[in-house]
Amino acid sequence: MKKVFYIMVLFAMVLSACGAPAPVATEKPAAPEAPAAADAPAATEAPAAGPAVTELTILWAQWAPADYLQQIGNMYEEETGIKVTVIQEPWGSFGDRFNVEMAAGGDAWDMVVGDSQWIGQGASAGYYVDMTDFMKANGIDTSVTPATLQYYGEYPAGSGKYYGFPTEGDADGWAYRKDLFEDPANMAAFKDKYGYDLAVPTTWAQLMDIAKFFTKADKSMNGVAIYSQKDYDAITMGYENVMFSYGGSWWNPDLTVEGAVNSQASIDALQFYRDLYDCCQAPGLNNAFYTETNDAFIGGQVAMAMNYFAFFPALANPSTNPHAANTGYFANPAGPTGIRKAALGGQGTSVISFISPERQAASLEFIKWFAQEDVQAKWAALGGYTCNSNVLKTKEFQDATPYNPAFSETMTFVADFWNIPTYAALLTPSQNYLSAFVVGGEGTAKEAMDKIAEEQTASLKADGVIP
């Protein structure tokens, strides 16, 4: 889940004005050549931690996966005698707390489980240890799915330089009402109207048909609950599920955005997203994110709901979802040319560069242990979203929850947005113009994407990312 808040951007401006290092609150495509990240401390295969290192600390947000990680840490202590403490900070202040410490060159924690959009700033500002040699020497780079390695660990894109171990995989997927889909009357009526069987959609076009079919004139039942929130990154992430699957992109290989952001594929995807919102969004969801889409599904308002897999446990739980027994899950369908993509959430574990060499070595030893397949299987059994390729394929993982098969499939085709320090400036126009068009009904899809491209280009130039 992408949980970095605008206050972080304001904090960055204050630090910049004071001459301090800018904090981590960004995400963007990586540059062709490594910038200051090349000067980050490198981590080679380190010797085992000496007796002086008796405790390691990990900063993460306050949520259930952090509890699971603490249990993993307890297992590590039993094996090694080294205590692992997971320090949890509420999502609203997680980024702020981390950035204040990093800007001061602090060593309050040994590791952080940070969002994918933090990688660029963490690497280029020297906050994170370069883990490239360590991960390759221990086969960690080949133990996880390529997409998660790219988005949770690599910076710049395509460089083969790694600053994070893919830890908590997550992405957008769908929940649906199996009882509605499998009702004989609905199946017959759908087949009569659309000419094909009512089933889990394999294309976005089919998803649109299904959404329209289940949307009643009185709005007592609706086709979908999708992201529409303007506050942070919700509508951007909701839209890019379609954008990526349509073949659109946020940037060109040289990091320019003209012709990519406002390509015909991106424009068509935006028109689709608005049409889906207009026809079939549940009433009252004009500022919806993960809580609201789940609530609409639980309340029986929709036949299908978009959400991060991390929030599907509430839908699988009969105590929170009266439709739990009749709830199914599926991965994003394909776009017009067969491309399937899903917007990435989740986090990777990075080692803080400001700690002592001994603590860095001990941190790497923990990650090496944590990355082992049997430990990753335990992590998954607890409820962690492993990125380990082999564990994702096991019957034990597939059968553990009703949504794990869709999650496993999704993690093979995830895609992410920006991860460089210009991230916040790139996100603002995206949120503003997507919301204005989709929710507000202002202008055309082309006008919205042209404006996003124009403002993002200005920000990239101002920051020296492009000429």
N, C-alpha and C positions, 0 to 999 in steps of 0.2 A: 504494500500500500504506500502511496506517495503521501507522506505526512510531513511537509515542511511548510511553515506558515509565513505570511507576508511580513510579520514582525522581524523575521530573520533578514529580510531584504533591507528594512529600515536600519537594523543593527549593522548591516554591512556598510551602508552609506555613512553611518556615524564613524565606524572604524576607519573607513577610507579617508574621511575628512581629517581624522586624527593621525593619519599616517601609519595605522596599524594594519596587519594583514587582513584581507577580506575574509569573512567566514564562509562556511560551506552551505550553500543553499541553491545549488544549481544542477541543471542536467541538460545536455545537448550533445549533438554528434561530435565525435572526436576529430581532431585535426590530423592531417596526413602525417605530420612529424610531431614527435613528443616535444612539448614546450618545457617549462621549468620542471615538469615531472621527471625529466631525465636526471635531474640532480637530487631526486629524493633518495633517502637512505636505502641501499639495496640489502635484501635479506637473502643470504645464502643458507645452505644447510647448516644450521647452528648446532653447537654441542648441547647436550642435555642440560637443563637448568641446574645450576649449582644449589647447594643447600640454603644459600641466602634467600632464594626465591621460594617463599612458603605460601604465598597467596597471589592470585591473579584476579583482576577486576575487569568486568565487561559492562559497558554502558549500552542500554537498549531502551526502547520505549516501553511504557507500562501496558502490557497486554498478555494474553494467555501464552503465546509463543515464548515470551521471556521467562515465564514460569517453567515451561518445558526445558528451556536452556539451563535453568538453574538445576533441574533434576539431572541433566547431562553433566553439569559441573560437579554435582555431588558424586556421580559415578567416577569421574576423573579423580576426585580427591581420594576415593576408596582405593583406586589403583595406584596412585602416585604419592599420595600424602600432601599434594599441593591443593590448597583450598581455592575454589573458584566462586567468586561472588558476582552475581548479575545485578547490577544497580539499575533499577527501573525508574524512568522519568516519564511523567504524563506526556502524551503526544503533543499537547499544546505548547510545552516548554522544552521538549526533547532537543530540538534543533538549536534553540537559544543556548541551553546549558552547554551543549557540545561546542558551539562556536565560540562562546566566551572563553572557555578553557583553551581551545586551540589558538585563538588569537593571542593569548598570553603565553603560548608555548608551554602549557601546563602538562603535567603527567598524572592527573587525578585517576586516570584509567589506563589499563594496558591495551584494551581493545574496545572497538565500538562496532555494533551491528547497525550500519548506516544505510540510508536509502541509496538506490542506484544513482540518483542525480547528484549525490555528494562526491562521487568518485573523481570527477574532473578537478574540482577545487581541492579535494583532499590530496590528490597526487601532485598537482601543479604548485600548490602552496606549501608542500612539504609536510603535511600533517600525517600522511600515511607512509608506512614502510613499503618499499618496492619488494613484492613477494614473488617476483617472476622466477628467479632461479630456484627458490625454495619449492614452489608449486610444481615446477617441471621436474626437479630432482626426485620428488616424492610421488610423481604420477597423479597429483591432485588435479592438474589441469585437464587430464583426460578422464577423470572419474565422474565429472558432472556433465550435464547436457551442454552442448556448444553455445546455445543461446544464453543460458544462465551465466556461463563463464564470460561471455562477451559483455553482458549488461550489468552484472554484479561485480565483475572483477577487472575488466580490461579498460585501460585508458592510455593513449587515445585509441579509438576504434581501429582495429586492424593492425595495431602495433605489436601485439603479442606481449605487452607489458601488463602485469597484474598487480593490483593493489587491494584485492578483496577476495575472500573465499565465499562462493555462493552458499548462503545459509538458509534463508527463509524464502523459498520460491513462492511466487504468487502472480496471478494474472486475472483478467476478466473472463468470466464464463457465464453460463445461463442456468437458471432453475426453471422448471416448467411443471405444469399440472398434468401428471400422467392420466388422472381420472378423466379430465376433459378431452385429452388427446385420444384416449382409448374408448371413449363413449361411442357405442355403435351409431347412434343418431347423428352425432357430430361427424363421425367418419364418413357416413353416407352423404350428408349434406355438403361436406367439404369436397368430396370426390365429385359430386354432381356439379359444384360451382367452379372448381379449379382444374378438374380433369386428372388429378393425381392423388395418391393416398396421403391422408393426414398422418404425419410422423415428424420426428425430430428433423428440423430443417437442415439441409446440407448446403444451401446457398442463402445469401442475404435476401434474394428475391423471394424464396420460399418463406423465409421468416416474415417478410412483409405480408405475404398472402395470409399466413396463419394469424398474424397480429390483427389484420383487418377482419378476418373471419370471426374471431372471438370478441371483437369490440362491438358492444351492443349500442343501439341508438340512444338508450337512456343512460349509458355509461355505468350501468350496474356491474358490468364486466368489461374489461379492457384487455387489449392484446399484450401490452408491454409496460414495464417500468424501467426506464433508462436514465442514465446520468444527465442531469441538466443544470447542476449547481454551478454558479458563477464564482463563488467565493475563492476557491483556490485552483484546483486543476481538474475538477470532476468532468465538466463538459468536454474538455480537451481529451481526456482519457476515453470517455465514452465515444466521442466522434472518431478517434484514431483507430478504434477497433474496426470501423468500416473503412476508414481512409487507407490503412495499411493493406486491408484485404482487397481493396479496389486497385492496388498498385501505386497509391500515393505515398509521398514521403515528406518529411519536414525539411529536408535539405538535399543538396547535391553533393557529390564527392568532395568538391572543393569548399564546402561549408556555406556556399551561397544558397539562397532560398528561392530566388526568382526562378520560375519554371518548374519548381518542385512543389512548394506550398500551394501555388496557384495553377498547378497542372490541371488538365481536364479530368484526370482520375480523382484528384483531390476535390475538385469542384463537384463532380458527380456524387462522390461519397457524402459530401456535406448536404447536397440536395436530398439524398436518400435519408440521411439522419433526420433532417427537418420533416420530411414527409412521414417518417415513422412516428416522430413526436406529434405531428399535427393529427394524424389519423387515430393513433392508438395509445398514446400515453394516458395513464390513469389521471383523473382529475386531481388537482392540487399538487402535482409533482413538477412544478415549474422551477424548483430549486432543489432538485433531488440528488443525493449521493448514496452511499452504501446503506445508511440507516433507513432512508426513505424507500429505497427500492425493496429492501427486505420487508419493511412494514407493509407495503402495498401487497406484497405476495402473501404474507401472513394474514392480512385482512381480507383475503379472497377477492381483491380488486382486479388482479391480473392473471393471465394465463402463463406469461413468461416474464422473468425478471433478470436484468443484467446485474452482475455484482462480482467482486473479487471472491475467489475461492475461500479466502480467509474468513469470510462472513457466512459461508454456507452451513457451518455447524449449527447455527441457530435455526436454519430451515430443516435440518435433518433431525432436530430434537422435538419430539411430540409435546414436550412441556412448553415450548415457545412457539411452535407452528402446528396449528390444528390440522394442516394438510400434509404433515411430515410423511405419513405412510404413502401418500399419493404424489410425492414430489420426486421428480427426476432431474437430471443435470446433463448438460451437453456443452461441448466446446464451440467456440465461434465457428459459424459456417463460412463457406468460401465466397469470394467476390466473383465478378463477372468472368474473369479469366482463370479461375480456379485457385487463386492465391488465398491462403488461410493465414491470418495473423491475429494475435491478441495483445492488447495493451498490457505491459508488464507492471507488476507491483513488486513487493518483496525487498529484501535487503541482503547485503553481504557483510562478512566480518573482516575488519581491517585492523592492523596493528599500528598503534600510535608511535610516531617517530621520536617523540620527546622523552620517552622512557629510556632507562639505561639499557645498554647492550645485553645485560643478563636478563632483564625483564623481556626484552624483545625475543631473546632466544627461548625463554620459557613460554611466551605467548605462541610462538611458532610451533613449539612442541605440542601445545594444547590443540592447535588447529590441525596439526598432522594426525593426532589421535582422533579428533572429532571427525575428520574426513574419511576415516576408515569405513569400509562398507558395512561392517557389523554394527558400528556405532551409529552410522546414518540410518540403519534399519531400526535401531532403538529410538532415535530421534523421531523418525516417522511414526513409530508405534505410539509415542507419547502424544503426537498431534502436530509435530513440526512438519513443515512442507519441504522435505528433502529435495535437493537438486541432483542427487546421485543417480546416474543413468541406470545402473543395474537395479537399485532398490525400487525405482519408479516402475520397473517392469515386473516386479515380483507379484505373485498371486496374493501374498500376504498384504502388500500395500494396496493392490487393486481392490481387495475385498474388505479392507479396513473401514471404509466409509462409502456411501452411495455416490459421492462426488469424486472420489479419487481416480477412477478411470478417466473422467473428463479432464481432471487436473493433469494427470500424467501425459495425456495426449497434448494438452495445451502447452505444456512446458517445452515442447519440441518446436513450437513455432511462435514464440513470443517476440515482441519488438518493443523498443523503448524510445522515448523522446530524448531531450537534450541532457547532457551531463557535463557541460563546461560552465565556468563562472558567469556567463551571460544568461544562464538559465532563466532567472526571474524576469529579466527584461523581455525574453522571448515568449514566456508564458502569458504575460499580461495582455498583449494584443490578441493572442489566441483566445483566451477566456472572454475578453470583451466582445470581439466580433462574432465568435461562434454563438455566444449567448444572445446577442442582438438579433442574429438571423434566425436561429433555431427557436428560441423562446419568444423573442420580441417580434419576429416576423418582419424585420427591417431589411430592405434591399434585396439583393440577389445573392446566390451562393458565390458567384464569380466576384462580385464586389467585396464580399466578406473576405474571401481568400486573397484578393489583390491587396486589400488594406493590411491584412496580417503580414503578407510578404513585404510590403513597403516599410512597415514599422519594424519588423524584425531585421530587415536589411540595414536600417538606420542604426539599430542597436549593435549589430555585428560590426559595422564600420566604426562606430564610436568606441568600441572596446578593442579595436585593432585585430579582430578575428579574421576579417576579410579586408582587402584593400579599399 
